[in-house]
Amino acid sequence: MLSEKMVSKLNDQIGVEFFSSNIYLQMSAWCDSQGLENCASFFREHATEEMTHMHKIFDYMCEKGAMPVIGELAKPKDNYATIHDVFEEAYEHEKFVTSTINDLVSVAYEEKDWATFNYLQWFVAEQVEEEALFGKVLDKIKLIGTGGESLYFIDQEIGTLVGAEAEA
Ligand code: FEO
């Protein structure tokens, strides 16, 4: 059985993952509006992945006999100056998600909830991948630059990542 505190923290994480999905879906729309089709596909794919994270926590709570409660979600930002800003924000957001996962793990530890502690290790590992992915993309964008024709090359480069996570 999950403690009240654990349930509350897991519900918060459902909100974080749901919001992450909306952020990336909105980023996808912005990329599409700029003609960056591969970037749009990349973020669309990532939005779906965040929903699977949300479902993972949702299903775990149900399995443990607790009722997940979906809270209010903030409106994601819908305008960006450059594609670099989009990925910079995505990277910063992933660092925030890592902090919320770490916080959850700490609560599981404090509550001596070893089942949840163990379950959360998947998310700990996933966040290492997520931060590495966005960090790598940002490094590439910095190398290519964001002026003129570079947008085409950035979009081509991001295209190599579309579908990669699904295959991994
Ligand atoms: Fe579910 Fe990108 O963290």
Residues whose N, C-alpha, C, O or C-beta is under 5 A from the ligand:
A	BS01	FEO	E17 E50 H53 V97 E130
